[in-house]
Amino acid sequence: MKTPFVTKEQLEAIATQYPTPFHIYDEAGIRSNARRLKEAFAWNPGFREYFAVKATPTPAILKILKEEGCGCDCSSMAELVMAERIGAAGQEIMFSSNNTPAEDFRKAAQLGAIINLDDLTLVDALEEAVGSVPATVCCRYNPGGVFTLGETREGFQVMDNPGDAKYGMTRAQMAEAFRRLAAKGAVNFGIHSFLASNTLSNEYYPTLARLLFQLAVELKEETGVHIAFINLSGGVGIPYRPEQPANDIAVIGEGVRKAYEEILVPAGMGNVALYTELGRFMLAPYGHLVTCATHEKHIYKEYIGVDACACDLMRPAMYNAYHHITVMGKENAPCDHKYDVTGGLCENNDKFAVDRMLPRIDRGDLLVIHDAGAHGHAMGYNYNGKLRSAELLLKEDGSVELIRRAETLEDYFRTVIW
Ligand SMILES: *Cc1c(COP(=O)(O)O)cnc(C)c1O
C-alpha cells in the first residue's frame, strides 16, 4: 500500500487556493532520503550526489538538495543557467550532455563545471569551443553488448542493452580520449557510465562499480593518467508498484564499498572519489500529481475523466508506466470498480490507468497519482493547447508554498507571431 504524504483535508484546503491539477513535493521526504544516500556513501570522503536536474528542473527543489550537499548534473544550457542561478558553482556542477552544442561547452567551462564527454570527437570539439581543455575532465563509457544482473527480484529483471544505446565511448576510445586529453593538459580524470534505468536491485550499483573500478585500474596503467573520480550516474530505481520491494540504499552503499576495497584500494587508488547522478531515486516518491475527477463515461468500458492529462505526467502514455493512484478519502474502501482513468487529450494513450481496480470514484473526488516527483512535471508539454500545471512545496513545517505558478494563456501565446 502506498500512503500519500498529504491528507484529504490538507489537499482540499490547498485546492481552494491552487486549483487542480498541480504537482506537490514533500520537503521532509526529499531531505531525509538525501541524508540516507549521503550516509550510505559516508565511507568515501569525496562522495557527492549530483542531482540529475532534468528529472525535476525546479529551482526550489534544487535549492533544498543543495542545502543537503548535492551538486547539479546538467545536460543543457537551460539547466546550466538554472544551476548557476540557484548558486551552484564550479565543481558543484557536472555537465553530462550528448550532441553538445559549442555554446553549452563554453557556458559549462565558464561556470567551472566538470565536463563529461560523451564521445571521442568531443575532445577536439571541447578544445575548439573553449580554447583549451579544462584541468578536470570526465569521459562516458559504453561497454556495448547486453547488461544483465545475476540477482533478480520477484517480477523484475534488470536487463539493458548498452550496445544499442547512443551514449558513451568504446573501451578503446576511452584510452584514446584520456591520452589526447592528457596531451592537451588535463590532469584529473573521471569515468562515467549509465547502464540501466530504474533498477530495482541492490546489485546494480555494486555491479556497475566493479566494472568501472576495473576499467579505472586498467586505464591508469595504460595511459598513466590520474583518475580522480568515478561517476556511477543515475539508474537506481523506485518501486512504482506497491507490491515491489524498494532498494535499500545502505545495502547499495555497502556493496559499492566492498568492490572499492577489493579493486581500487589494492591498486593504490584508495583516494578515488565517488559521484552519483541520481534523479528518480532522489525525487520520484516525494512528488504527487493531484487531480480531480471531473467526468465519468460508461460505454464499452468504464472511464473516469480527470482534469490532469499526459501533458502533466507523460510516463504512462510514453512508457506504459504504472503509477499508483489513491482516491482520497476512500483509502479503505474496497477496490471493486474497474476503470480507465483518462485525461482530455485527443490521444487514446492519454490514460493514467487502464483496467485498474479502484474504489468507486465520484465526480469531485481528489486523486493522488504517486511517484510523479521525477520525470513528471519535467516532461510536460503543451499538446492540445494544454497549459503546464503549477508546482507546490509542502514544507517541513506543514505550510504550502507555490514554487512554480500554472501557465496562463498569455504564456502559451507568448512566442506566437500573429
Ligand atoms: C537521466 C540521467 C540521470 C538520472 O537518471 P535517473 O534514472 O533519474 O536516476 C543521470 N545521469 C544522466 C547522464 C542522465 O541522462
The ligand as a Tripos MOL2 file, in Angstrom:
@<TRIPOS>MOLECULE
LIG
   15    15     1     0     0
SMALL
NO_CHARGES

@<TRIPOS>ATOM
      1 C1         18.6950   10.8060  -16.8420 C.3       1 LIG1
      2 C2         20.0920   10.8010  -16.3500 C.ar      1 LIG1
      3 C3         20.3770   10.6080  -14.9850 C.ar      1 LIG1
      4 C4         19.3170   10.3420  -13.9550 C.3       1 LIG1
      5 O1         18.6610    9.1560  -14.1860 O.3       1 LIG1
      6 P1         17.6110    8.5660  -13.1090 P.3       1 LIG1
      7 O2         17.1000    7.3370  -13.7670 O.co2     1 LIG1
      8 O3         16.5770    9.6020  -12.9290 O.co2     1 LIG1
      9 O4         18.3770    8.2980  -11.8640 O.co2     1 LIG1
     10 C5         21.6950   10.6600  -14.5830 C.ar      1 LIG1
     11 N1         22.7000   10.8890  -15.4630 N.ar      1 LIG1
     12 C6         22.4670   11.0870  -16.7810 C.ar      1 LIG1
     13 C7         23.6080   11.3520  -17.6840 C.3       1 LIG1
     14 C8         21.1650   11.0350  -17.2670 C.ar      1 LIG1
     15 O5         20.9380   11.2130  -18.5670 O.3       1 LIG1
@<TRIPOS>BOND
     1     1     2 1
     2     2     3 ar
     3     2    14 ar
     4     3     4 1
     5     3    10 ar
     6     4     5 1
     7     5     6 1
     8     6     7 2
     9     6     8 1
    10     6     9 1
    11    10    11 ar
    12    11    12 ar
    13    12    13 1
    14    12    14 ar
    15    14    15 1
@<TRIPOS>SUBSTRUCTURE
     1 LIG1         1 GROUP 0 **** ****
